[in-house]
Amino acid sequence: MRTLIIVPTHNEAANISEILDRIREHVPTADVLVIDDASTDDTRSIVRARQNADDSLRLVEREEKRGLGDAYLHAFGIGLDEGYDAMVEIDADLSHDPAVLPTMLGVAENGIALVIGSRYVPGGSVVGWPRRRTWLSRWGNRYAAIMLGLAVNDATAGYRVYRADALRQIGLDGVQAGGYGFQVEMTYRIVRSGLGVVEIPIVFRDRVAGSSKMHRGIVTEAFTLVTYWGIADLLTLRRRGRAYRTQR
């Protein structure tokens, strides 16, 4: 498959060279798109310097910090316009091991719409998080699964492969979430469209350099949207049930 690996960044100068080296080591034929939101450190200059020796590396420079979801939607638009077959989401902070990518891409090549690098299936784990954050992540995933009817253990995971034809089928217009709720929303759209999801176990390691982008507003946004979608689904199901009984 013709693959575009998308690496969103904001002040990732301490990590960007290593993640790009590791991506190139494990997926040497893929193209890489770094989409940078208003970095004030050396992230952009490091990527520009690497472009001189790597024709398959591109950099999109955005002057505002618009959020993770907006960055991925921007990159998906580029990938779809340019005819890529698969698009990869991977964090720049070294929490996602590119060594797993060949396996994930192989599953996608067999027709699976969404392949998730999952922390919460057998063989997956989280290293370096405090207990409270691990609990919050697990609880959030369980809540999303119950509210939205998702048979997915790690709907908030940020390590993913999407088939381009699946992105075209579900459509990207109207995506609401801007933060980490974006991952839940995209999973929800894939499942609601009847497309396949496979979770591949990964070891997720907390960043060792740079600062986390997680904050309370991101969690609140995701919780609010998941609750809204779940209630809307329940009301729609009830309306359909009443209509069915009336027709009979």
Secondary structure, 3 states (H helix, E strand, C coil): CCEEEEEEECCCCCCHHHHHHHHHHHCCCCEEEEEEECCCCCHHHHHHHHHCCCCCEEEEEECCCCCHHHHHHHHHHHHHHCCCCEEEECCCCCCCCHHHHHHHHHHHHCCCCEEEEECCCCCCEEECCCHHHHHHHHHHHHHHHHHHCCCCCCCCCCCEEEEHHHHHHHCCCCCCCCCCHHHHHHHHHHHHCCCCEEEEECEEECCCCCCCCCCHHHHHHHHHHHHHHHHHHHHHHHHHHHHHHHHC
